[in-house]
Structures are given as structure tokens and as C-alpha cells.
């Protein structure tokens, strides 16, 4: 099952809005967030921390690590995963 959502992020003093979808599986959840044309997957790792998986064929220029951390901070604040 999937649910569409909007993720508001403040990064480097700018208010950004990303689209995403929450996918539920029998074993858990994954959030797919479109960042600059690339679907980045956010999920919990084995220790319970949020991690981001950026595909090898990601957009150019590369997605800044700080931006990914800002998205993770939003998820932590909202307790999404």
C-alpha cells in the first residue's frame, strides 16, 4: 500500500517542498522522496536509525549530504518511521 505526501524541508535558509510516497510492506515501511528528480529511499537500518539510499544513477549534480540529513531531521521530528 502506498500513500502520497509532501515533505517541507528548510535547508540553507530556503523552504523546500519535496514529494514522496510511503510504501508499506509486511516487514516495514519505506519512504521514497523525489529530490531533484531522483527517488531517494529512506528506511530504518538494523540498529533502528534512519538511512538514505541514493541510486547509483542519481541526478547530476549530486544530492548534497546536508540536504539528505535535513530530510531525515524532518522525519525524526514528525516520527514518520
Secondary structure, DSSP 4 states (H G I P E B T S, - for coil): -EEEEEEEEEETTEEEEEEEEEEEETTEEEEEEEETTEEEEEEE-TTS-EEEE--TT--SSPPPHHHHHHHHHHHHHHT--
